[in-house]
């Protein structure tokens, strides 16, 4: 049975029709793989899979990803980065093509209710497990997580007194009372793609879900690694957010709710 592979026109142009056809009939594609976006196992016999080609000046690395994580595409990287840390095309998630790359930071998400403008608002707090480098760099420039998000439209948040502005094209996907993904606009105005996706759908509290359905939006806060931490109570989470905001380590956006 042909594998459920997506090979974009850009990837086909780089690898040639013959190799693309071999991939599509399963001759040169692994049945199982580690997704180059979320790093969880995938199976190209059972689920739609994207081919992702990382291209340097002289060499290229072909990787595979869940089609629900990222579309098939060509990603240009510096030649030396093909053997170093290759960051995601959005600057947020780490890549691990073909198992060549070292262990890198991943995004963690915590849900909670935050009191803003005298109303309890549903919020997600995003914090990486380690520093995030700019795509195509070796990380020597320091943690670029906040700068990358500012470039995507997130707003600096010096305090939590006002609601952050809406980030066009982004949304939070909730289905059957579970958190599935944070979506961002697709390349070239295409269908939305996952900026963050749960390895397994995350349960949210009934109060959080009710608040999200009422507001039809979710507040998304983001801070560098080590700024917030895993807080066991919402009051402690608020205290950590306030501290990060005062220290200039917090950005935020309001995103429409997709789903229920």
N, C-alpha and C positions, 0 to 999 in steps of 0.2 A: 504494500500500500504506500503510495507517495506520502512523504512526510509533509506536515502542515507548516511549510516554511514560506515566509514572505521574503522575496528578494526584490528590493527596490530597483528602479531603473538606474539610479546612481551607482548602486553596488554592482549591478550587472555590467555597467560600463567599465568599472574598474577591474573586475575579475574575468570578464569575457563571457560570451554566451555559452561556451562549452562547459566551463566550470559552474556557471549558474544552473545549467540544465542538470548537471550531475548532482548538485545540491538538491534540486527540486525532486529528483527521483530517488534521493536517499543514498546515492553512491558514495558521497564524500561528506555527509553530515552525520554527526553523532545522534543517536536516538535520545540519549539523556545528556544534560549539560547543566552547568551552573550559570544562571542568568547574569549577564554582565551588568545589569542595572541593580537588581535587588539581591543578587547572590544566593537566591534559593534555587533548589533543583527544578529543572524543567524537562519536558519530554516532548520532542518534536513529532513523535508518533501520536500523541494524545492531545496536544494543545497547540494553538497557533504560536509560531516562533518567528522572531525577526532575526535576520542576518545583519550584523553590525560590523562594518569594516573600518578598523583604525589604520590610518594611512600616514606614514612619515615620509621623509625625503627619499628614502631608498627601500624601505621595507613596509610591510603591512601585516596586520594581525586580524584574522577573521574570528569574530565572537558571535555568540548567540544570546538572545534575550527573549523573555516573554513578550509577545506582541502587545499585551496589556500594559507593559512597563514602558517600552519605547518602540517606535517604528523602525523598520529597516532603513538604514542610512549609512552614509560615509562620514566618518569623523576625522578631521585633519588634526594631527598632533605632531609635536616636535619629534625628530628622529630618536633622540636619546630617551624620550618619554615612553617609547614602545617597550622599553625594559625597565621603566620606572613607574611612578604613580600616575595612572591615567584617570583623570577625574571625569565626571559625567558631563554630558553635553549641556546640562543646565547649571553646572557648577555646584551641584548639591550632593548627589549620590556618587559613591566611589564605583570604579569599574574594576573588573578582574578578568579581562579577556583570556580565555584558554588557560587560566590558572597561572599566568606568568607574573601577575602583579602582587605586591606584598599586601598584607592585611591593612585596611584603611578604615577611616571613620564612616559611620553610618548615622542616619538621622533617627532620633528617638522622638516620639510624640506623647504628650500627656494631655488629657482632657480635664476640664474643670469649669466651674462657674465663677465669673469675675464680676464684681459690682462696679459698674461704670454708669455715670449719669443716673444714679438712683434706681438702677435696674440690673438684675442678675443676667449677665450675658454668657452664652456658651462660648468657650474658648478652647483653642488648641495651642499648646506650647511646644515649639520645635527646638531641639537642642542636639547637635551632633555629639558623637562619642569622642571626637577628637578634632584637631584643627582641619579646616577645609582649604585646599589650595585652589588657585585659579587654574582652569583647564589649560593644559599644555605647559605647565610650570612644574618645577621640582619641589615646590613648597617653601623655598628659601625666603619668599616674600612675606612669610607669616600667615596667620589665619585670615582668610579672605571671605569668610562666611557672610558677615554682615554687609560688606561692600558689594558682594555679588547679589544679595537680595535687594539692596538699595537700587542697584542697576536694573533690577526687574520690576521695580515699582513699589516695594515695601517702603514704609515711612519711618524715619527716626521717631522714637517714642520716649521722650524725656520724663513723662509721667503718665498715669493711667486715669486722668480726669475726663478725657474725651474719647469718643469712638474714633478709631483710625479710618481713613478713607477706603472706599471700595477699590479693589485691585481688578481692573478690567480683564475679562477672559479667564480668571481663576475661579475655582469653586471647590467646595468640600462635599465629597460623595458619601452619603449615608444611605444604607439600605437595610430594611428589616431591623432597624434599631441598632445597627452596627456600623462602625466607621471603616470605610474601605480605602479611601484615597483622598489626597489633595491634588487637584487637577490644574494644569497650566495650559495656556494656549499652545496649539500645535505649530510646528514650523510652517511658515508661509501661509498662516491663516487656516491650517488644516484642523482636523478634529483634535479636541483636547487630549493631552497625554498626562500620565501620572508623574507629578513632581516627587511625591512620596506615596508609597503604596504599602498597605499592611501585608505582612507575610501571611497572616490569618486575620480575618475581620475582627476589629476590636470592639468589645462591648462598651457602651457608654451608659451612664446612669439614666434612669427615667426622667429625673429632673433636667439633666443636660439635653436629652432628646426633646422634652417638652419645650424648653427655652429655645432650642434651635428651630423647631417647627413654628413657634410663635414669631420669632424674629425673621425667619427664612434667611438667616445669615449666621456666620460663625466668625469670631475674631481669631486671627492666627498671629501669635506672637513668636518671635524667633530670637535666640540669643546664642552666643558662642559656647563652645564646650566648657563645662564647669561653672557656668553662670547661674543656673537654676537648680539642677540636680533633681533627683526623685523625691518629691515632697509627699508625705503620707496624708496630709490634710489640705483642704482648699485654702484655709487661712494662711498656712505656711507657704503654699504656692503663691498666694498674693504677695506675701512679704518678700519672697524671692524675686518676683516680677518687679516690685517697687524698687528693690535694691539694684537690680540690673538696669532699670530705667534711669535711676539717678546717676549711675556710673557710666551712662552712655552706651550700654551694651544690649539695648533692646530695640527691635524694629517690629512693625506690626502692619496688618492689613485686615480689612473686612472682606469676607468672601461669601457670595451667595451659597445657599444650601442646595445641593443637588440630591434629590431623593427624599426619603422620609425616615 
